[in-house]
Amino acid sequence: MARLLLVDDDKMARVHYGDSLRGVGHEVTTVATMAEAREALGHGRYDVVVTDLLLPEGSGMEVLRYTKEHHPGIEVVVITGLDKVDPAVRALKSGAAEYLIKPVAPEVLQHAVNRALATRELLQENAALRRYVSLLETGQRISTTLDRGRLMTTTCAAFLGMAAASAVMLVQRDAQGKARVLGTQNLAGASHENVLLSRLAPYLPTLSEARLLEGLPGPWPCGLAVPAQDGEDLLGCALLLYPSQPPADIAEATNFLARSLALALRNQGRLAQVEDLAYLDDLTHLFNTRYLHLVLDREVKSAQQTHGAFSLLFLDLDYFKTVNDTLGHLMGSQLLVEMAHVLKGCVRDRDVAVRYGGDEYVVLLRGTDSSAALKVAERIRRTVEKHRFLVPEGHALSLSTCIGVASFPEHTQDKATLLDLADRAMYRGKKGSRNVVYLAGKDLEATPPARHSQPTGG
């Protein structure tokens, strides 16, 4: 039934009470002193302690306080020959489940132990319920968090607290199966993260259940890799680090938290797709003007803080209107898509290519001053000039472009002015020979407002 520790310096009492409790199926260990009680509690698992109030070299109150402090899940029944109120009140206030006055009949002691066991079971059920509620609330916070930074902080803290981990590393897998570190807590820098990621990488593709990793570098040689799965899709994992073997009772919590993380990653991926659609041009799949203004705000702020530079290229195709007039708007749209591919092939991945409207394009060149920007612009101009458009459609059109260049902070430190100066430089070329690159300068003629309202240019 239950494991009991009986503490009484009276041998006859130990025999009497012990036999009474064993008679109803309990396993009873008997000791005579406070020291023996501490040793027994340190080496065994008990459900209830039954202790006399008066002990040699100590007292039952000390047994009660020691048990509640070091073994809070054990209930304590106090027995005493003192028929006084004060000791009973002190014992009950200190956490005793029962207080019995000698002589204690066997059935009274048995009933008191049963009540203590029932109280213990109820408290354990309540504690388990609180853990489940806390786990559910934490999982909901994780799964509904769309901010990546807050997600990493919340998830790491949850694993540290609910899985008793010493450190945590969260890993995400992309569509190609490549793993990257999303966030960590209590790890000693990026080099440690990279070593752990390399140890984890061979197991990640087939990780379908929690896997124990031993012999890891650093202060926590034991790791538990818990897959973050959404249905059949493995979106990543949580690597929980321990100085020795992980606790045996954390499987339910870790699996639930990892599933919550997977759901959050899935939601963030869907949000990113929606945001991408909001910032992409429907025709060319380059970025649109909404994204251009967003990234320009960020780039201006960054350049101001770091004293850096960046440049804008404003492009307009020469005589594009004739393409629509002679080949139709369908071929014109196809040419604009092809131009987008040509443009992206001329700039770096970190640069931002935008369809500004009609046959106009803007390129933001990060970390690029006007001298370097002129070289990029000239490369684009030559590439467009040499390229033959609409070949698969049975045409081999030659085309040219005018490009205006303006740089931050050389020409201005204002976003709107920078864009306007690049546009004016481009328009200067349109009014001249075309197929040319112009650098922004003072007193450039403003572009006609009506030009940007037209779907196609010339």
LUMKEMAR-930317 format. One record per residue (C-alpha): residue in one letter; x, y negated, z. Coordinates in steps of 0.001 Angstrom, whole numbers. Layout:
<recs>
+-----+---------+---------+---------+
! res !      c1 !      c2 !      c3 !
+-----+---------+---------+---------+
!   a !       X !       Y !       Z !
...
+-----+---------+---------+---------+
</recs>
This chain:
<recs>
+-----+---------+---------+---------+
! res !      c1 !      c2 !      c3 !
+-----+---------+---------+---------+
!   m !       0 !       0 !       0 !
!   a !    2402 !   -2723 !    1202 !
!   r !    5914 !   -3117 !    2589 !
!   l !    5974 !   -4530 !    6121 !
!   l !    8787 !   -5729 !    8366 !
!   l !    8036 !   -5337 !   12098 !
!   v !   10178 !   -7446 !   14460 !
!   d !    9883 !   -6657 !   18205 !
!   d !   12501 !   -6139 !   20914 !
!   d !   10220 !   -3673 !   22730 !
!   k !   10946 !    -165 !   21418 !
!   m !    7547 !    1165 !   22531 !
!   a !    5815 !   -1680 !   20717 !
!   r !    7801 !    -986 !   17560 !
!   v !    6823 !    2693 !   17683 !
!   h !    3193 !    1960 !   18545 !
!   y !    2609 !    -761 !   15977 !
!   g !    4743 !     979 !   13358 !
!   d !    2847 !    4255 !   13597 !
!   s !    -464 !    2393 !   13503 !
!   l !     438 !     606 !   10258 !
!   r !    2010 !    3675 !    8631 !
!   g !   -1178 !    5556 !    9416 !
!   v !   -3109 !    3414 !    6944 !
!   g !    -531 !    3818 !    4193 !
!   h !    1893 !     928 !    4697 !
!   e !    5663 !    1284 !    4451 !
!   v !    7104 !    -163 !    7668 !
!   t !   10671 !   -1183 !    8565 !
!   t !   11292 !   -1996 !   12253 !
!   v !   14014 !   -4243 !   13735 !
!   a !   14607 !   -5642 !   17222 !
!   t !   16354 !   -9017 !   16770 !
!   m !   16350 !  -12186 !   14736 !
!   a !   19693 !  -11265 !   13161 !
!   e !   18387 !   -7859 !   12078 !
!   a !   15285 !   -9517 !   10654 !
!   r !   17386 !  -11863 !    8499 !
!   e !   19496 !   -8971 !    7243 !
!   a !   16431 !   -6911 !    6368 !
!   l !   14795 !   -9795 !    4523 !
!   g !   17994 !  -10368 !    2581 !
!   h !   18229 !   -6778 !    1361 !
!   g !   14627 !   -5702 !     915 !
!   r !   11304 !   -6775 !    -600 !
!   y !    8491 !   -7283 !    1862 !
!   d !    4882 !   -8372 !    1656 !
!   v !    4213 !   -9163 !    5320 !
!   v !    6363 !   -9778 !    8409 !
!   v !    4861 !   -8900 !   11819 !
!   t !    6902 !  -10493 !   14595 !
!   d !    6756 !  -10801 !   18361 !
!   l !    7011 !  -14378 !   19605 !
!   l !    9658 !  -13622 !   22273 !
!   l !   12912 !  -12104 !   20982 !
!   p !   16434 !  -11829 !   22378 !
!   e !   18746 !  -14493 !   20922 !
!   g !   15922 !  -16156 !   19057 !
!   s !   12153 !  -16272 !   18767 !
!   g !    9293 !  -15286 !   16551 !
!   m !    8959 !  -18963 !   15570 !
!   e !   12482 !  -18789 !   14119 !
!   v !   11538 !  -15652 !   12205 !
!   l !    8455 !  -17482 !   10908 !
!   r !   10375 !  -20597 !    9856 !
!   y !   13218 !  -18575 !    8258 !
!   t !   10759 !  -16426 !    6302 !
!   k !    8766 !  -19399 !    5001 !
!   e !   11913 !  -21284 !    4024 !
!   h !   13845 !  -18493 !    2338 !
!   h !   11054 !  -16076 !    1314 !
!   p !    7946 !  -18236 !     780 !
!   g !    5924 !  -15449 !    -828 !
!   i !    5831 !  -13371 !    2388 !
!   e !    2999 !  -13776 !    4884 !
!   v !    3766 !  -13694 !    8639 !
!   v !    1640 !  -12320 !   11495 !
!   v !    2717 !  -13459 !   14993 !
!   i !    2117 !  -11286 !   18096 !
!   t !    2691 !  -12500 !   21629 !
!   g !    1917 !  -11741 !   25252 !
!   l !    1477 !  -15464 !   25980 !
!   d !   -2190 !  -16287 !   26221 !
!   k !   -1695 !  -19989 !   25549 !
!   v !   -3056 !  -22388 !   22933 !
!   d !      80 !  -24409 !   22145 !
!   p !    2218 !  -21536 !   20759 !
!   a !    -719 !  -20417 !   18624 !
!   v !   -1226 !  -23900 !   17204 !
!   r !    2493 !  -24291 !   16440 !
!   a !    2620 !  -20886 !   14740 !
!   l !    -418 !  -21542 !   12554 !
!   k !     817 !  -25030 !   11617 !
!   s !    4167 !  -23488 !   10656 !
!   g !    2460 !  -21139 !    8191 !
!   a !    1533 !  -18025 !   10179 !
!   a !   -1318 !  -16071 !    8611 !
!   e !   -2509 !  -14633 !   11957 !
!   y !   -1817 !  -15072 !   15687 !
!   l !   -2590 !  -12061 !   17899 !
!   i !   -2482 !  -11718 !   21716 !
!   k !   -1124 !   -8535 !   23297 !
!   p !   -2288 !   -5937 !   23862 !
!   v !   -3259 !   -5551 !   20220 !
!   a !   -5507 !   -2676 !   19266 !
!   p !   -4349 !    -713 !   16181 !
!   e !   -7465 !   -1592 !   14194 !
!   v !   -7059 !   -5306 !   15051 !
!   l !   -3449 !   -5284 !   13822 !
!   q !   -4420 !   -3375 !   10693 !
!   h !   -7205 !   -5865 !    9986 !
!   a !   -4845 !   -8821 !   10542 !
!   v !   -2285 !   -7349 !    8126 !
!   n !   -4998 !   -6728 !    5536 !
!   r !   -6166 !  -10345 !    5816 !
!   a !   -2562 !  -11516 !    5436 !
!   l !   -2176 !   -9330 !    2330 !
!   a !   -5425 !  -10717 !     904 !
!   t !   -4215 !  -14272 !    1572 !
!   r !    -897 !  -13477 !    -120 !
!   e !   -2641 !  -12034 !   -3163 !
!   l !   -4938 !  -15047 !   -3413 !
!   l !   -2020 !  -17477 !   -3164 !
!   q !    -136 !  -15534 !   -5832 !
!   e !   -3182 !  -15614 !   -8122 !
!   n !   -3546 !  -19342 !   -7547 !
!   a !     149 !  -19897 !   -8262 !
!   a !    -127 !  -17786 !  -11428 !
!   l !   -3203 !  -19764 !  -12482 !
!   r !   -1360 !  -23043 !  -11923 !
!   r !    1551 !  -21719 !  -13994 !
!   y !    -811 !  -20716 !  -16809 !
!   v !   -2538 !  -24103 !  -16752 !
!   s !     817 !  -25891 !  -16717 !
!   l !    2065 !  -23682 !  -19561 !
!   l !   -1088 !  -24351 !  -21593 !
!   e !    -843 !  -28108 !  -21053 !
!   t !    2853 !  -28114 !  -21962 !
!   g !    2188 !  -26051 !  -25078 !
!   q !    -528 !  -28476 !  -26154 !
!   r !    1807 !  -31437 !  -25648 !
!   i !    4467 !  -29727 !  -27744 !
!   s !    2202 !  -28574 !  -30568 !
!   t !     513 !  -31969 !  -30965 !
!   t !    3678 !  -34084 !  -30880 !
!   l !    4464 !  -35582 !  -34285 !
!   d !    7396 !  -37751 !  -33198 !
!   r !   10536 !  -35644 !  -33702 !
!   g !   12572 !  -37215 !  -30921 !
!   r !    9799 !  -36836 !  -28361 !
!   l !    9207 !  -33262 !  -29519 !
!   m !   12825 !  -32299 !  -28873 !
!   t !   12835 !  -33910 !  -25421 !
!   t !    9531 !  -32331 !  -24376 !
!   t !   10398 !  -28862 !  -25680 !
!   c !   13882 !  -28740 !  -24181 !
!   a !   12545 !  -29848 !  -20789 !
!   a !    9829 !  -27183 !  -20957 !
!   f !   12303 !  -24386 !  -21642 !
!   l !   14635 !  -25594 !  -18883 !
!   g !   11812 !  -25682 !  -16356 !
!   m !    9598 !  -22755 !  -17311 !
!   a !   12286 !  -20343 !  -18496 !
!   a !   14884 !  -21320 !  -15861 !
!   a !   17445 !  -21920 !  -18611 !
!   s !   20696 !  -23771 !  -17895 !
!   a !   20879 !  -25282 !  -21395 !
!   v !   18765 !  -25260 !  -24568 !
!   m !   19452 !  -25576 !  -28287 !
!   l !   16539 !  -25892 !  -30718 !
!   v !   17124 !  -24770 !  -34315 !
!   q !   15023 !  -25264 !  -37452 !
!   r !   15065 !  -23304 !  -40727 !
!   d !   14264 !  -25126 !  -43957 !
!   a !   12511 !  -23682 !  -47007 !
!   q !   15827 !  -22287 !  -48266 !
!   g !   16515 !  -20537 !  -44956 !
!   k !   19306 !  -22898 !  -43922 !
!   a !   19527 !  -23541 !  -40175 !
!   r !   20230 !  -26859 !  -38503 !
!   v !   20244 !  -28063 !  -34908 !
!   l !   17148 !  -30080 !  -34057 !
!   g !   18009 !  -30974 !  -30469 !
!   t !   19851 !  -29846 !  -27366 !
!   q !   19942 !  -30415 !  -23649 !
!   n !   22885 !  -29863 !  -21303 !
!   l !   25258 !  -28855 !  -24114 !
!   a !   28735 !  -30385 !  -24301 !
!   g !   28730 !  -31997 !  -27742 !
!   a !   28409 !  -31211 !  -31431 !
!   s !   31380 !  -28823 !  -31565 !
!   h !   29731 !  -26535 !  -29027 !
!   e !   26459 !  -26743 !  -30975 !
!   n !   28194 !  -25731 !  -34208 !
!   v !   29867 !  -22727 !  -32574 !
!   l !   26577 !  -21548 !  -31089 !
!   l !   24804 !  -22087 !  -34424 !
!   s !   27408 !  -19974 !  -36212 !
!   r !   26904 !  -17173 !  -33660 !
!   l !   23151 !  -17377 !  -34048 !
!   a !   23026 !  -17679 !  -37856 !
!   p !   23481 !  -13951 !  -38718 !
!   y !   20468 !  -12970 !  -36596 !
!   l !   18139 !  -15833 !  -37511 !
!   p !   16813 !  -14566 !  -40899 !
!   t !   15360 !  -11393 !  -39326 !
!   l !   14532 !  -12753 !  -35871 !
!   s !   11018 !  -11490 !  -35134 !
!   e !   11244 !  -11152 !  -31350 !
!   a !   13431 !  -12488 !  -28559 !
!   r !   17041 !  -11309 !  -28884 !
!   l !   19742 !  -11284 !  -26206 !
!   l !   23130 !  -12690 !  -27264 !
!   e !   26103 !  -12028 !  -24994 !
!   g !   29693 !  -13231 !  -24933 !
!   l !   28831 !  -16755 !  -26040 !
!   p !   31450 !  -19498 !  -25616 !
!   g !   31202 !  -22083 !  -22864 !
!   p !   29859 !  -21984 !  -19330 !
!   w !   26757 !  -19977 !  -20295 !
!   p !   27878 !  -16724 !  -21935 !
!   c !   24412 !  -15220 !  -22125 !
!   g !   21784 !  -16505 !  -24563 !
!   l !   18198 !  -15614 !  -25391 !
!   a !   17130 !  -16436 !  -28957 !
!   v !   13340 !  -16832 !  -29088 !
!   p !   11787 !  -17097 !  -32587 !
!   a !    9505 !  -20040 !  -33356 !
!   q !    6994 !  -18387 !  -35682 !
!   d !    3794 !  -19665 !  -37253 !
!   g !    2051 !  -16574 !  -38543 !
!   e !    4631 !  -14676 !  -40596 !
!   d !    6804 !  -17742 !  -41185 !
!   l !    9941 !  -18181 !  -39084 !
!   l !   10405 !  -21931 !  -38752 !
!   g !   13290 !  -21820 !  -36269 !
!   c !   14141 !  -20663 !  -32784 !
!   a !   15022 !  -21746 !  -29280 !
!   l !   18374 !  -20577 !  -27920 !
!   l !   18184 !  -20482 !  -24115 !
!   l !   21523 !  -20276 !  -22308 !
!   y !   22220 !  -18659 !  -18920 !
!   p !   25286 !  -17970 !  -16758 !
!   s !   24159 !  -14322 !  -16545 !
!   q !   21179 !  -12210 !  -17612 !
!   p !   17961 !  -14212 !  -18167 !
!   p !   15140 !  -13795 !  -15626 !
!   a !   12974 !  -10757 !  -16274 !
!   d !    9601 !  -12533 !  -16077 !
!   i !    9949 !  -15300 !  -18675 !
!   a !    8861 !  -13469 !  -21838 !
!   e !    5281 !  -14767 !  -21820 !
!   a !    6286 !  -18381 !  -21185 !
!   t !    9133 !  -18458 !  -23711 !
!   n !    7088 !  -16845 !  -26471 !
!   f !    4206 !  -19269 !  -25910 !
!   l !    6480 !  -22313 !  -25883 !
!   a !    8268 !  -21102 !  -29029 !
!   r !    4951 !  -20637 !  -30842 !
!   s !    3953 !  -24149 !  -29775 !
!   l !    7242 !  -25440 !  -31185 !
!   a !    6577 !  -23641 !  -34473 !
!   l !    3136 !  -25221 !  -34716 !
!   a !    4624 !  -28666 !  -34069 !
!   l !    7275 !  -28127 !  -36753 !
!   r !    4579 !  -27016 !  -39194 !
!   n !    2491 !  -30110 !  -38416 !
!   q !    5512 !  -32372 !  -38814 !
!   g !    6279 !  -30757 !  -42168 !
!   r !    2724 !  -31383 !  -43352 !
!   l !    2885 !  -34975 !  -42143 !
!   a !    6164 !  -35482 !  -43990 !
!   q !    4563 !  -34157 !  -47180 !
!   v !    1663 !  -36586 !  -46816 !
!   e !    4057 !  -39450 !  -46127 !
!   d !    6114 !  -38477 !  -49176 !
!   l !    3006 !  -38627 !  -51334 !
!   a !    2186 !  -42071 !  -49953 !
!   y !    5658 !  -43309 !  -50893 !
!   l !    6001 !  -41649 !  -54314 !
!   d !    5032 !  -42978 !  -57714 !
!   d !    2360 !  -40711 !  -59197 !
!   l !    3880 !  -40664 !  -62690 !
!   t !    7672 !  -40545 !  -62254 !
!   h !    7899 !  -39166 !  -58680 !
!   l !   10410 !  -41882 !  -57901 !
!   f !    9708 !  -43935 !  -54798 !
!   n !    7102 !  -46664 !  -55125 !
!   t !    7146 !  -50330 !  -54111 !
!   r !    5581 !  -49524 !  -50732 !
!   y !    8632 !  -47461 !  -49867 !
!   l !   10991 !  -50046 !  -51383 !
!   h !    9812 !  -52725 !  -48952 !
!   l !   10026 !  -50279 !  -46044 !
!   v !   13584 !  -49228 !  -46846 !
!   l !   14642 !  -52804 !  -47605 !
!   d !   13533 !  -53885 !  -44130 !
!   r !   15620 !  -51086 !  -42613 !
!   e !   18630 !  -51805 !  -44813 !
!   v !   18636 !  -55531 !  -44030 !
!   k !   18465 !  -54833 !  -40294 !
!   s !   21254 !  -52242 !  -40507 !
!   a !   23494 !  -54486 !  -42617 !
!   q !   23003 !  -57382 !  -40208 !
!   q !   23973 !  -55214 !  -37248 !
!   t !   27019 !  -53650 !  -38926 !
!   h !   28034 !  -56613 !  -41120 !
!   g !   27661 !  -54313 !  -44096 !
!   a !   26617 !  -54900 !  -47688 !
!   f !   24137 !  -53421 !  -50140 !
!   s !   22884 !  -54346 !  -53607 !
!   l !   19713 !  -54276 !  -55680 !
!   l !   19479 !  -53490 !  -59379 !
!   f !   16352 !  -54683 !  -61226 !
!   l !   15812 !  -52893 !  -64556 !
!   d !   13382 !  -53516 !  -67392 !
!   l !   13274 !  -51475 !  -70617 !
!   d !   13734 !  -53477 !  -73830 !
!   y !   10840 !  -53461 !  -76343 !
!   f !    9007 !  -50719 !  -74480 !
!   k !    5667 !  -52113 !  -75661 !
!   t !    6417 !  -50923 !  -79172 !
!   v !    6608 !  -47327 !  -77904 !
!   n !    3060 !  -47532 !  -76604 !
!   d !    1883 !  -49313 !  -79733 !
!   t !    3399 !  -46807 !  -82174 !
!   l !    3355 !  -43494 !  -80276 !
!   g !     518 !  -44050 !  -77815 !
!   h !     373 !  -44361 !  -74073 !
!   l !     793 !  -40620 !  -73472 !
!   m !    4234 !  -40671 !  -75131 !
!   g !    4964 !  -43929 !  -73323 !
!   s !    4240 !  -42312 !  -69978 !
!   q !    6424 !  -39324 !  -70867 !
!   l !    9270 !  -41688 !  -71743 !
!   l !    8945 !  -43407 !  -68357 !
!   v !    9272 !  -40018 !  -66644 !
!   e !   12357 !  -39239 !  -68711 !
!   m !   13822 !  -42645 !  -67865 !
!   a !   13374 !  -41840 !  -64181 !
!   h !   15500 !  -38680 !  -64608 !
!   v !   18171 !  -40650 !  -66474 !
!   l !   18235 !  -43284 !  -63758 !
!   k !   18547 !  -40763 !  -60926 !
!   g !   21403 !  -39095 !  -62741 !
!   c !   23364 !  -42360 !  -62646 !
!   v !   23161 !  -43061 !  -58902 !
!   r !   24046 !  -41254 !  -55677 !
!   d !   21621 !  -39181 !  -53623 !
!   r !   21843 !  -41737 !  -50815 !
!   d !   20724 !  -44560 !  -53120 !
!   v !   17016 !  -45292 !  -53557 !
!   a !   15476 !  -45323 !  -57047 !
!   v !   12051 !  -46971 !  -57337 !
!   r !    9499 !  -47412 !  -60089 !
!   y !    8563 !  -51028 !  -59545 !
!   g !    5710 !  -51120 !  -62039 !
!   g !    5149 !  -50527 !  -65749 !
!   d !    8597 !  -50026 !  -67282 !
!   e !   10445 !  -51768 !  -64430 !
!   y !   12693 !  -49964 !  -61991 !
!   v !   14630 !  -51038 !  -58904 !
!   v !   17645 !  -49274 !  -57392 !
!   l !   18925 !  -49943 !  -53877 !
!   l !   22657 !  -49183 !  -53699 !
!   r !   23611 !  -48556 !  -50074 !
!   g !   26978 !  -49806 !  -48836 !
!   t !   27709 !  -51426 !  -52210 !
!   d !   28911 !  -54986 !  -52853 !
!   s !   28300 !  -56930 !  -56073 !
!   s !   31545 !  -55801 !  -57722 !
!   a !   30738 !  -52122 !  -57316 !
!   a !   27074 !  -52733 !  -58133 !
!   l !   28019 !  -54277 !  -61494 !
!   k !   29926 !  -51103 !  -62373 !
!   v !   26920 !  -48927 !  -61496 !
!   a !   24623 !  -51190 !  -63491 !
!   e !   26917 !  -51014 !  -66513 !
!   r !   27014 !  -47224 !  -66214 !
!   i !   23216 !  -47132 !  -66260 !
!   r !   23045 !  -49519 !  -69221 !
!   r !   25491 !  -47422 !  -71290 !
!   t !   23755 !  -44153 !  -70342 !
!   v !   20347 !  -45470 !  -71402 !
!   e !   21817 !  -46861 !  -74631 !
!   k !   23342 !  -43485 !  -75581 !
!   h !   20398 !  -41367 !  -74477 !
!   r !   17821 !  -40123 !  -76997 !
!   f !   14321 !  -40105 !  -75559 !
!   l !   11407 !  -37751 !  -76300 !
!   v !   13496 !  -35238 !  -78227 !
!   p !   11394 !  -32226 !  -77085 !
!   e !    8293 !  -34093 !  -78277 !
!   g !    9756 !  -34447 !  -81785 !
!   h !   11171 !  -37962 !  -81414 !
!   a !   14689 !  -39192 !  -80812 !
!   l !   14157 !  -42752 !  -79669 !
!   s !   16954 !  -45118 !  -78859 !
!   l !   16282 !  -47534 !  -76038 !
!   s !   18109 !  -50207 !  -74079 !
!   t !   17613 !  -51981 !  -70767 !
!   c !   18344 !  -55273 !  -69056 !
!   i !   19641 !  -55060 !  -65495 !
!   g !   19806 !  -57808 !  -62886 !
!   v !   22144 !  -57449 !  -59894 !
!   a !   21853 !  -59163 !  -56489 !
!   s !   23796 !  -58332 !  -53335 !
!   f !   23336 !  -58712 !  -49585 !
!   p !   24761 !  -60800 !  -47938 !
!   e !   26633 !  -62409 !  -50856 !
!   h !   23582 !  -63890 !  -52574 !
!   t !   21086 !  -64035 !  -49708 !
!   q !   20211 !  -62458 !  -46369 !
!   d !   16470 !  -62503 !  -47033 !
!   k !   14705 !  -59444 !  -48440 !
!   a !   12186 !  -61284 !  -50633 !
!   t !   14819 !  -63664 !  -51988 !
!   l !   17175 !  -60773 !  -52778 !
!   l !   14500 !  -59019 !  -54810 !
!   d !   13580 !  -62264 !  -56558 !
!   l !   17217 !  -63020 !  -57462 !
!   a !   17708 !  -59559 !  -58971 !
!   d !   14497 !  -60043 !  -60950 !
!   r !   15623 !  -63482 !  -62176 !
!   a !   19006 !  -62081 !  -63253 !
!   m !   17251 !  -59349 !  -65218 !
!   y !   14911 !  -61901 !  -66830 !
!   r !   17916 !  -63965 !  -67893 !
!   g !   19069 !  -60986 !  -69924 !
!   k !   15610 !  -60463 !  -71403 !
!   k !   15616 !  -64016 !  -72745 !
!   g !   19048 !  -63554 !  -74285 !
!   s !   20599 !  -60672 !  -76150 !
!   r !   18941 !  -57893 !  -74091 !
!   n !   20774 !  -54610 !  -73396 !
!   v !   22868 !  -56508 !  -70855 !
!   v !   23764 !  -56707 !  -67144 !
!   y !   23469 !  -60041 !  -65337 !
!   l !   24649 !  -60975 !  -61844 !
!   a !   22451 !  -63209 !  -59703 !
!   g !   23454 !  -66831 !  -59409 !
!   k !   22171 !  -70271 !  -58621 !
!   d !   19540 !  -72033 !  -60738 !
!   l !   18362 !  -68913 !  -62554 !
!   e !   14976 !  -69394 !  -64191 !
!   a !   12091 !  -67821 !  -62311 !
!   t !   10298 !  -64940 !  -64012 !
!   p !    6748 !  -65681 !  -65234 !
!   p !    4194 !  -64420 !  -62670 !
!   a !    2071 !  -62866 !  -65400 !
!   r !    4915 !  -60541 !  -66427 !
!   h !    4620 !  -58354 !  -63304 !
!   s !     864 !  -58020 !  -63680 !
!   q !    1279 !  -56299 !  -67068 !
!   p !    1424 !  -52451 !  -67076 !
!   t !    4176 !  -52403 !  -69677 !
!   g !    6956 !  -54783 !  -70589 !
!   g !    8900 !  -55803 !  -73620 !
+-----+---------+---------+---------+
</recs>
